[in-house]
Amino acid sequence: MARKFRRVVTGHDDNGVAIVESDQIATHLLQRPSRPGVTLTNFWLTHGTPAEYDGAVETCEGDFILHPPTNGSVFRVVEFMPEDPEVMATLDGKAAFAEMGAGANIVEGARHPFMHRTDSVDYAVIMSGEIYMLMDEDEVLLKAGDVVVQRGTNHAWSNRGTEPCSIAFVLIDGVTKADAAPEHQKGIPPR
């Protein structure tokens, strides 16, 4: 059973006094049979920079998309249950990511069925458990309290342990380099 997260959103009343505008369980979740044992919970989306802090009280509506909005960000937690290698061998990563609007983000023929990349800078904090972050060739074991700055690289998450792993993410829409030619601002940077 996926963890439930209480989400508190602050704001201001008509007199400019700081208040709590929303205090409830986050409900923008994604669970699917094509990626068993993984639950994504969105808490907040921004649709531009600078981000509005006096806008809507609810920003997590509509389809659940993997990547952040253009020029925006997404704040979420992903819970990874331990993987069963036999089940993983039967899964179609491209189809699973297509359900999040990101079928084209899968790395075909990679060593993990969910190897992918997004044109974003992702801040991640391992909240509980442990997980392997797989890169094209490298892999690193991350434990509770570790942080990752993932910069538009191919990667996959693999929970080879026995306990669930929860990771808090902030994904920010990005480019390879702000001064890159338009045709080189997205994707893997040319070297």
N, C-alpha and C positions, 0 to 999 in steps of 0.2 A: 504494500500500500504506500502510495506516494505521500511524502510529507506535505502538510498544509502550512502555508505561511501567512501570518498576519501582516497586512500592509497598512501603514498609517501614512496619510497624506496631509500635509499642513497647508495653510493658506492664511488669508486675512479676512476679517469681517468688514462690514461697511464703514467701520471707524478706524480701520487700519490695524486692529489688534490681531496678533498672531493667534490662530486657532487650529484645531484639528478639523479638517473638512471631511475626512473619510477614515474609518477605522474598521476594517473588515478582512476576511480571509480572501487572499488573491484568488481570482477565479479564471484568469486567462491561462489555461493549461493546455498542453498538448501531450497526449499519450497515444501510441498507435501500435498495432500489431506488427507493422513493418520494421519497427525498432523496439523490440521488447525490452522491458526493464529500464527504460529511459523516460523520465518525465521532465518537461520544460515548463516553467512557471514564469510568465512575464509579470513585471511589476510596474514598469513605466516605459513609455516611448516618447522620444522627442522627434520633431519633424523639421528641425532647422537649427542653425547656430547663428546667433546665440539662442540658447534654449529659453522658452517662455517659462516663467515661474508664477505667472498670474493668469494662466489659461484654464483650460478644462480640468476638472477634478479627476476625470477618468480618461486615460489615453490608450488603454489596452482593449481595443474593440476590433471586431472584424477577424479576418483570417490570421492565423498564426504563421508568421514568416520568419525564416532563419536569420536573415541579415537585417541590419538596421535600416531605417528609412533613409532615402537620399538626403545627405547633409545632416542626418539626425543620429540618434542613439537608441539603444534598448538596454534595459536593466532586467536581468533574469537570473534564476537559479536553475541549474540542470542537475537532476539526481540520476546517478548511474548505478544500477544494481549490478552485482557480479555477473560477468559474462559466462555463458556456456559455449565453449569453442565449437561444439557440434552444431548448435543452433546458429551461431555466427556464420558458419560456413554455408548456410542455406539462405542467407538474407541478401536482398538486392538493395544496396546502398543508394543507387540512383533513384529507384522508385520511392524509397523512404524519404529522401531529401526533396523529391518532387512534391511530396505532400506539404512541404514547408516553402514552396516556391523556389527551391534551390537545387533542382535536379542537375543543372549545369555546373554546380559547385563541386560535385563529386569528382575525385581523381580516379579515372578509369584504370583498372589493372593494378591498383595499389595493394599494399600488403595487409590492409584492413578494409572491410567493405564500406566503412563510413569515413574514410580519408577524404577530406574536403578542404576548401579554402574560401574565404570571403574577402572582399575588398574593404577591410576594416582593421582598426586597431582594437584589440580585445584585451581588457583588463580582467584577470581571473584570480579569485581567491579560493583555495581549497578549504571548505568549511569543515568537512568531516570526511573520514575515511582516507583512502589513498587510491591513486589512479595513475596509469602510465599515459603520458602524452607521447604519441608516436609522430615522428616527422618523416620526411622521405627516407632517411637512413638512420637517424638518431632516435633514441627514445630516452625518456627520463621518468623516474618514479617520483611522483608528487604526493606529499602528505599534508594533513590538516595544518593550516597556517602558512603553507607555501603560496607564492604568488607567481603569476605568469603574465608577461606582456607579449601577446601573440600578434605579430605584425604582418598580416596578409599571407601567411605561409601555409603550405599543405600540412594538415595535422589530423589526427584522430585521437579519440579518448578510449582507453581500454581498461576496464576494471577487472583485473585478474585476481583480486582478493576475495574475501568472504563476507565483507560488510559493504553496505551502500556507501557511495561517495557523493557528496553534494558540493557543487562548485557555483559560486556567485560570479556572474559575468556582467560586464558593461561593454557592449560593442558600439564602436563609434565609426560611422561611415568614413572611409579614408581613400586616399590616393597614394600612388607609389612615391611621388614627390610633387609638391605643389607647383613647381616650375617645369615639370615634365611636359613634353609635347602631348596634346590631347590623346593621341593614339597610344601613349605609354603611361597614362595616369591610372589605368586599371590593369589588373592581372599581375603576373609575375614580372618584376622589373627586368628590363634588358641589362645584360652585363657585357 
